[in-house]
Amino acid sequence: MQIAVFSARPYDRRFLEEANQREGAGQDFQFVYFDAALDVHTAALAQDCAAVCVFVNDRLDAPVLQALHALGVRAVLLRCAGFNNVDLASANALGLFVARVPAYSPEAVAEHALALVMTLNRHTHRAYNRVREGNFMLDGLLGRTLHGKTVGIVGTGKIGLATARIFRGMGCTVLGHDPYPSPAFAGIGAMVELDELLSRSDIVSLHCPLTPDTQHLIDDASLARMKPGAMLVNTSRGGLVDTHAVIRALKSRRLGHLAIDVYEQESALFFQDLSGEIIDDEAFQRLMTFPNVLVTGHQGFFTVEALQEISAITLGNLADFAAGRECGNRVAAG
């Protein structure tokens, strides 16, 4: 069985091949790798493949799914937890098997959220550049002690729980909000309504999926309810945050700091080298002018352990599809 892997980077090839040797032993799985992202223009690359393996910025709307189905593709394997980029109703109508990786090393993303907070709070990125230039002055590097601060966790799934545990261990008061709260959160912090979380938290960290209900969860109204000078952290999905609203809040000094590993228009930017190009995304360029903004390129998941787990679960999902077995990670419409 041939599987077309889109948005494939060298590390994807390495870990998928290693997983195939372990998990796919005795099964004829052959991966064909493409650097290109999947969209209506590249779908034809999946010719002769029974499945496609995709990532967060691959596009799987109705026209793409129809094109894949016409080529003989019968399965969509997501190398990620989110599936907002898949038209599930169309996939269901076409009879396509869609499976995801619901959880992979949640500590990896949680630790990256902490790294963003620590870097931005203590200005270590700026200090690093200063010291390399022989400048050892501390002016402009003043931070705050996190011990005793209040951290709001929006979304108490596995990543949210891992993040909450880290901040609780640092001596922070932890608040949580989730329409479907995890019982495990009760031993870490207090569940509150979103408005209370926003108004009380020194740091607000987003760990919820992107759905129609959470699209632009952080907008002008929610930013106005946040504690003045608070820090907003997003390591989940870019669409949770209205970028233009955040820019307005930064300009007015209402929002104290912004740390993001995701961006709502990231598909045109992330996972590629644009260092020699002119980036014409004006909102992104405006964000980069603020000294109190820190951006990383969707690397929260990027650890050896997480990539091993993603690849292993993806191979397991593929094996379930090939054998016609029930798959616990299958995603269905509505």
N, C-alpha and C positions, 0 to 999 in steps of 0.2 A: 504494500500500500504506500502510495506517495502522498506526502504532506507538504504543502506550500507554506513556508514560513515567511511572513511579511515583516517589514521593519526589523530585519535581522541584523544584529550587530555581532562582532566577533565573540563577545561573551555569551550571546544567545546560542551560537553554534557550539561553543565549547561545552556549555552545561547541558544542552539538549542531547548532544552526541554522547556525553558521559552517562546521562540518564537512560538513553536508548540502549546502551550497552548493558546497563544494570536492569532496568525495568522492562525493556522490550526484548530481553533475551528470548530467542526462539520464535519471535514474531518478525515478520518482514515489513518493518517500518523504515521508509526511506524519506529523509527530510531534504527538501529542495529549498535553498535559502535565497531570499531576495532582499536587497537593501531598501527597496522602494516600499512606501506605505501602501496599504490596500485602499483603493478607491475605484470608481467606475472606469478609470483609465488603465489601471494596472490589474484588474480582475482577470484578464485573459492570461496572465502568467500562471494561473492555477490550472491551466489545461492539463488533463490527464491525472489530476490529483483528486483523491477522494475526500481530502480534508484541507482546511487552511488553519494555520496557527497565527494568531494576531495579538497585537498589543494595544495600549491605551489610545493611541492616536490613529489607529487604522479605522477606516470608515466602513460600516456595515449597515447602510440604509437599504431601503427596499430595492432600488435599482442594482446595487452591488450584489445583494443576496440573490436576486433573480438571475443576474449574469453568472454568478458562481454555480447556482443550481443548474443552469443550462449547460455548463461545462462538465457537470457530473459530480460536483462537490456536494457532499452530504453531511459534513460535520464542520463546525466552527469551534476551535479550541482557543480560549482566551488565556493568555499568559499573565493574567491580572485578576483582581477581585471584582473591579467595577465592570459593568456591562452597559453603561449608558450610551455607548457608541454603537449598539446593536439594536436594530428594529426587531424586537422580539416577536411582535405580532406577525410580521412578514416571514420571519424565520419559522414560526409555528405553522403558518399557512403552507409553506413550502415543504414542511416535514423535515427541516434541518435539525440536527443534533447540535445543541449549543451548551458548552460546559466551561466553567471558569475555575480559577484557583481562589476559593473563598477566603483563605487565610494562609499567609506564609510569613514566618518569622515576624510576627507583629512587633517584636522588640526592635527590629531593624528600623522601622518607620518611627517608632516611639523615641528611639535614641537619636534619630536625626532631628526630630522635633526639638529635643533637648539641646542638641548641638546648635541649632538655629537660635534658640532663645539665649543660650550662654554666649554665643558669638556676638549677637546684636546687643545684648545687655552690657557685656564687658568690653565691647569694641575690639575684640582680639584680631579681627581681620584688618582693622586700621593700625593696630599696634604692630602687627607683623610687618606691614609695609614700612612703617616708620623706622623700626629697628634695623631693617635691612639697609636703610639709608643713613644709619648712624644717628637717628633722632630718638632720644630716650626721654623726651618730655612727656609728662602725663596729662597735660592740658587737653581737654576734649575727650578723655577716655574714662570719665567718671561713670560708674555703673551703680547698680543697686543690689543689695544682698537679697537673694531669692528666698532664703529661709524666712518663714513667717508671712510670705505673700500669698495671695489667693489666686488659684489657677482654675479656670473654667474649662471643662472638657465637654465639647459638643459632639456627642456620639460615643456610646459606651460599649461598642463592640470590642473585639480582641485588641485592636490597636489602641483604641481609647482607654481600655483598661490598663494596658501596658504603660501608656503615657501617664495615666493617673497614679499608678504605683511608683513610677520614678519620681514624680513631683511630691508625692506623699513622703517618700523616703528622704527627700531633701528638706523636709520640715515645712512644706507648704500646706495651706488649707485647700482642699480640693472640692470643687463643685462639679456636678454633672448634669447634663440634660440629654434626654433621649425619649422619643415617643414610645419606644419599646426598651425600657431600661434593663440592663443586665443585673441579675440578682447579686452577682459578685461585686458590684460597685458599692453595695451597702457597707462592706467592710473597709472601704477606702475613703469615701467621702459622702457628701449629701446630694441627693437628687433634688433639683429645683427647676422652676420654670425658666425658660430662656431669658425672659426680661430680667429676672433676678440675677441669673448667672452673668449676664452682660454688665449689669450695673455694679456688681460686687467684685468682679475679677480684675486683677492686675494684668493677667495674661489669659487670653482666650485662644484655645487650640482646637482646630476643627478636625474631626475624625469621622464624619458621616458620609454616606454615599450621595452621589448626585442623582436626584430624582426631580420630577416636576415640582414637588413640594419644597425641595431644598435649593432649587435654582435661585441664585442671588439671595441666599439666606442672610448674608451680610450685605446690606444695602444702606442707603442714607438713613433710614429710620432706625435700623439696628445699631448702626455706628453712633447715632445720636444718643442711644441708650447706654452705650459703653462708658465705663469709668474714664474720665478725662486723663489722657496720657497713657492709657493702657496699651499693651502689645497684642497684636493679632498674629496668629500663626496658622498657616494652612499647609498641611502635608497630605491632603486628601484628594480633592478634585477642584480644578480651577474655577469651574462654574458656580461654586458655592459663594464666590465673592464677586460683587459688582466692582470691577476695576476702577471705573470712573468715579464711583461713590467713595472708594478708598482714597483716590487721589485728592478728592475734595476734602476728606477728613484729615489727610496729611497736611494739606495746604493751610487748613484752618487751625492746625495744631491740636485738634480734638483727639486724633489717633497719634499715640506717642511713638510707636514702632510697628513695622510690618515685616514679617518673615514668611516667605512663601517658597515652597518647593514645586508648586503647580501654578498654572496660569490659564485663564479661560481661553486664550487664543494660542496656547502653547504648541498646537499641532504644526504651525508654520515656523516654529523656532526650535523647540527642544529636540534632542537626540541628533543634532547635526552641527557641523562646524561652520558658523557664519562670521568668523572673525575677520574675514576679508570682504565681507559684504556690507551693504547699507541696509540696516534694519528699518523698514518703513512702518512698523507698528508704533504709532505715536503714543499710545497709552503706555506700552511697555517702556519706550524710551523716556517718557516722563517719569515713570516709577524709578528708573535708574538714576535720576538726578537727585533723589532724596538721600541724604546721608544716614537717615534712620530707617532705610529699607534694605533688606537682605534677600537676594534671590538665588536659589540653586535650581538646576535644571532637571527636576523630577528624579532625584537620586536617592530619595528616602529608602527605597527598596533595595538599593544596590550594595548588598553584602554577599559574600560567598555562600553563607548559610541560606539566605533568602533565595538566591538563584538556584541553588541545589534543590530546595523544596519546591519552587515554582516548576522546575523541569520535571521533577519526579511526579508531582500531582498531574501535570499536563500529560505525561506518558500514561499515567493511570487512567485518566479520562479517555485517552485515545484507545487504550486497551479495552475499556468498557464498551466504547462505540464499536470497535472491530468485532467484539464477541457478542454484540447485541444484548449486553447485560444492562441492568438498572444502574444508573450512575448517580451517586449522591450529590455530585457537583453540577448536575444538569440544571440549566436555567430555562424556565418556561415563561411564556407571556402571561402577564397580569395576575 
